[in-house]
Amino acid sequence: MEERKLDLPIWERKVITCEEAAAYSGIGIKRLRKMALAKGCNFSISNGTQILINREKFDKYMDKIEKV
């Protein structure tokens, strides 16, 4: 399973980690975590202590906003 995850490019994955989302978007990891933990954030998924990002919703969110 882990090997398959590494073969699939980030832009084809449904869910990515905060670290992958930071590399994908160019946003700093601390800023991205703060955005994901904000009330009403629709692109983040909490999995225990790990925060996952729904890439498709994140892309739509990034298209809408003018300033991070």
Buried (B, 14 or more C-beta within 10 A) or exposed (E): EEEEEEEEEEEEBEBBBBEBBBEBBEBEEEEBBEBBEEEEBEBBEEEEEEBBBBBEBBBEBBEEEEEE
